[in-house]
Amino acid sequence: MGFCLAEMGLNLGIPNDPAAFAHNWAGLAAFAMSFLFVSVLWWYHHKLFATYFVLNPLTVTLNFVMLGTLALAVYFVQVALHFMTLPGVNPALPVLCWFGALAIVYTIISVQYSIGIAYRRASISENELRFGVNRVFRTAVIAVLMATFCAAVFIFHQLLFASYAMVGAIAILRILQRVLVPKITARLLAERAA
């Protein structure tokens, strides 16, 4: 994740004059968006390693794939925002790649939390179990939303329809979260007590 932050900082070019600085909004926007996503993922990743991570070949491989895909996501958002500054250039492909990469990253985080809960459910506290189940669901929801956006844009070739699809998916997944997360947590706690 430090590599992604370094990559982002290095891609902020030094402008030649104040006019070039004023026109560099795309680079600053790419930096801000990338920094937001990397920061959120850093927190998820830190909590994963502090409490839930299980060291085995699968989780190590997943972790490296996630870190590589995150670096690609940072690249894709920077390309998309650069294309937006060019007249007549459609940034749809790098936007799709960005959302697709984030869907992969969040899927991997969700899987890693799931593995950690499965292995450590008897040894982690009730609060950590609740937090972990919530994190599994939230990261899975984000992954589904990103994938929904990609599929809607790819199939219908319209960002507006993709946005509507995401809003619908958010509503459905939020309802499912309110129903499923407490049930799953209660079941895990009951299994642990038995």
C-alpha positions in Angstrom: 0.0 0.0 0.0 3.0 2.2 0.6 4.0 1.6 -3.0 0.6 2.8 -4.2 1.0 6.0 -2.2 4.5 6.6 -3.5 3.2 6.0 -7.1 0.5 8.5 -6.6 2.9 11.1 -5.2 5.4 10.6 -8.0 2.6 11.0 -10.6 1.9 14.5 -9.4 4.1 16.4 -11.9 5.6 19.7 -11.0 4.0 22.4 -13.2 6.1 24.7 -15.3 4.1 27.8 -14.4 1.0 28.9 -12.5 -1.3 28.4 -15.5 -0.2 24.8 -15.8 -0.8 24.4 -12.0 -4.4 25.7 -12.4 -5.1 23.3 -15.2 -3.8 20.3 -13.3 -7.1 19.6 -11.6 -7.3 16.1 -13.1 -4.0 15.1 -11.5 -5.1 16.4 -8.1 -8.5 14.7 -8.4 -6.8 11.4 -9.3 -4.5 11.8 -6.3 -7.4 12.6 -4.0 -9.6 9.7 -5.2 -6.7 7.3 -5.1 -5.6 8.4 -1.7 -9.2 7.9 -0.4 -9.4 4.3 -1.7 -5.9 3.4 -0.6 -6.6 4.9 2.9 -9.8 2.9 3.4 -8.1 -0.3 2.1 -5.1 0.3 4.4 -7.5 0.4 7.4 -9.2 -2.8 6.3 -5.9 -4.4 5.6 -4.4 -3.3 9.0 -7.4 -4.7 10.9 -7.3 -7.9 8.9 -3.6 -8.5 9.8 -4.0 -7.4 13.4 -6.9 -9.7 14.2 -8.0 -12.1 11.5 -5.1 -13.0 9.1 -4.2 -16.6 8.8 -0.8 -17.3 7.3 -1.0 -20.0 4.7 -0.1 -20.1 0.9 -3.6 -19.2 -0.1 -3.9 -16.1 2.0 -0.4 -14.9 1.1 -1.1 -15.3 -2.6 -4.4 -13.5 -2.2 -2.7 -10.7 -0.4 -0.1 -10.2 -3.2 -2.8 -10.3 -5.8 -4.8 -7.7 -3.9 -1.8 -5.4 -3.5 -0.9 -5.7 -7.2 -4.6 -5.1 -8.2 -4.7 -2.1 -5.9 -1.6 -0.7 -7.7 -3.4 -1.2 -11.0 -6.6 0.5 -9.7 -4.5 3.6 -8.8 -3.1 3.6 -12.4 -6.5 3.2 -14.0 -8.1 6.1 -12.1 -5.2 8.3 -13.1 -5.5 7.3 -16.7 -9.3 7.9 -16.6 -9.0 11.4 -15.1 -6.2 12.2 -17.6 -8.5 11.1 -20.5 -11.2 13.3 -19.1 -9.0 16.4 -19.8 -8.4 15.5 -23.4 -11.1 16.8 -25.8 -13.0 14.0 -27.6 -11.5 11.1 -25.6 -13.9 8.7 -24.0 -12.6 7.6 -20.5 -15.0 4.7 -20.3 -12.4 1.9 -20.7 -10.1 3.0 -17.9 -13.1 3.8 -15.7 -14.3 0.2 -16.2 -10.8 -1.1 -15.5 -10.7 1.0 -12.3 -14.1 -0.3 -11.0 -13.2 -3.9 -12.1 -9.9 -3.7 -10.2 -11.6 -2.3 -7.1 -14.2 -5.1 -7.3 -11.3 -7.6 -7.3 -9.6 -5.9 -4.4 -12.7 -5.7 -2.2 -13.6 -9.4 -3.1 -10.1 -10.5 -1.9 -10.4 -8.5 1.3 -13.8 -10.1 2.0 -12.4 -13.6 1.3 -9.5 -13.0 3.6 -11.7 -11.8 6.4 -13.9 -14.9 5.9 -10.9 -17.2 6.1 -9.7 -15.5 9.2 -13.1 -15.7 10.9 -13.4 -19.4 9.9 -10.0 -20.2 11.4 -10.2 -17.9 14.4 -13.8 -17.8 15.4 -13.2 -19.7 18.7 -10.3 -17.4 19.8 -11.5 -13.9 18.8 -13.8 -11.8 21.1 -17.5 -11.3 20.4 -16.9 -7.7 19.3 -14.1 -8.8 16.9 -16.4 -11.5 15.5 -19.2 -9.0 15.0 -16.8 -6.5 13.4 -15.3 -9.2 11.1 -18.7 -10.5 9.9 -19.7 -6.9 9.3 -16.5 -6.3 7.4 -17.0 -9.4 5.3 -20.4 -8.2 4.3 -19.5 -4.6 3.7 -16.5 -5.4 1.5 -18.5 -8.0 -0.4 -21.2 -5.4 -0.9 -18.6 -2.9 -2.3 -17.3 -5.6 -4.6 -20.8 -6.4 -5.9 -21.5 -2.7 -6.4 -18.3 -2.2 -8.4 -18.9 -5.3 -10.5 -22.6 -4.2 -11.0 -21.4 -0.8 -12.3 -18.9 -2.5 -14.7 -21.5 -5.0 -16.0 -24.1 -2.3 -16.5 -21.7 0.0 -18.4 -20.4 -2.9 -20.4 -23.9 -4.2 -21.3 -25.8 -1.0 -21.7 -23.0 1.4 -22.6 -24.5 4.1 -20.3 -23.0 5.6 -17.2 -26.4 6.9 -16.1 -28.1 3.4 -16.2 -25.1 2.0 -14.4 -25.6 4.6 -11.7 -29.2 3.6 -11.3 -28.2 -0.1 -11.2 -25.8 0.7 -8.3 -28.5 2.6 -6.4 -30.8 -0.4 -6.7 -28.0 -2.8 -5.7 -27.2 -0.6 -2.7 -30.8 -0.7 -1.5 -31.1 -4.5 -1.9 -27.7 -5.2 -0.3 -28.4 -2.8 2.6 -31.6 -4.7 3.4 -29.8 -8.0 3.2 -27.1 -6.7 5.5 -29.6 -5.8 8.2 -31.1 -9.2 8.0 -28.1 -11.5 7.3 -25.3 -10.1 9.4 -27.0 -10.4 12.8 -28.2 -14.0 11.9 -24.7 -15.1 10.8 -23.0 -13.5 13.8 -25.6 -15.1 16.2 -25.0 -18.5 14.5 -21.2 -18.2 14.8 -21.5 -17.2 18.5 -23.9 -20.1 19.2 -21.5 -22.6 17.5 -18.7 -21.3 19.6 -20.7 -21.6 22.8 -21.7 -25.2 22.0 
